[in-house]
């Protein structure tokens, strides 16, 4: 199950209100995020493969088990994912 395309069309960066681009996350970033969010998923392993990149704010919001984490404090700097 993937993030609903209609939801992706209406989401904007909470910091800049800029548009978001769906991107693949590097493997080392994926592994770190799985470890970080594991405690929130009691019965299953979180799945992290993609994120939402905002060019204006230079932030990437991870998508964890098909849920976009749209919190500024949880966002990754774009440089940490090769942007």
C-alpha positions in Angstrom: 0.0 0.0 0.0 1.4 3.4 -1.0 0.6 6.9 0.0 -2.6 8.0 -1.7 -1.7 10.1 -4.8 -4.5 12.5 -4.0 -3.0 13.2 -0.6 0.4 13.8 -2.1 -1.2 16.4 -4.4 -2.5 18.5 -1.5 0.4 18.2 0.9 2.8 21.1 1.3 5.8 21.7 3.4 4.7 22.8 6.8 7.7 25.2 7.1 7.7 27.0 3.7 4.3 26.0 2.3 6.3 24.9 -0.8 5.5 22.0 -3.0 6.8 18.5 -2.3 8.6 16.0 -4.5 8.5 12.2 -3.8 12.1 10.9 -3.6 13.8 7.6 -2.8 15.9 7.7 0.4 19.4 6.3 0.6 19.7 2.9 2.2 21.7 4.2 5.3 19.0 6.8 5.9 16.3 4.2 5.6 17.9 1.9 8.1 18.4 4.8 10.6 14.7 5.8 10.3 13.5 2.2 10.8 15.5 2.1 14.0 14.1 5.5 15.1 10.5 4.7 14.4 10.6 1.0 15.5 9.2 1.8 19.0 6.1 3.3 17.5 5.2 0.1 15.6 4.6 -2.6 18.2 3.5 -5.5 16.0 5.3 -4.8 12.8 8.6 -3.5 11.4 8.3 0.1 10.0 8.9 0.4 6.3 10.8 3.4 5.1 11.7 3.8 1.4 10.7 7.3 0.4 10.4 10.8 1.6 8.9 14.2 0.5 11.5 16.8 -0.5 10.9 20.5 -0.4 13.3 22.5 -2.5 12.4 25.8 -0.7 13.0 24.7 2.9 15.6 22.1 1.9 13.9 19.5 4.2 12.9 15.9 3.6 9.8 14.5 5.4 10.1 10.7 5.8 7.3 8.4 4.8 7.1 5.6 7.4 4.8 2.7 6.6 2.9 4.8 4.1 2.4 7.6 6.6 4.1 11.0 5.7 5.7 12.4 8.9 4.9 16.1 8.3 6.5 17.5 11.4 9.3 20.1 11.0 11.2 18.6 14.0 11.2 15.2 12.3 12.3 16.4 8.9 15.8 15.6 7.6 18.1 18.1 6.1 18.2 17.7 2.3 22.0 17.4 2.4 21.7 14.2 4.5 19.9 12.4 1.7 22.1 13.7 -1.1 20.0 16.7 -2.2 
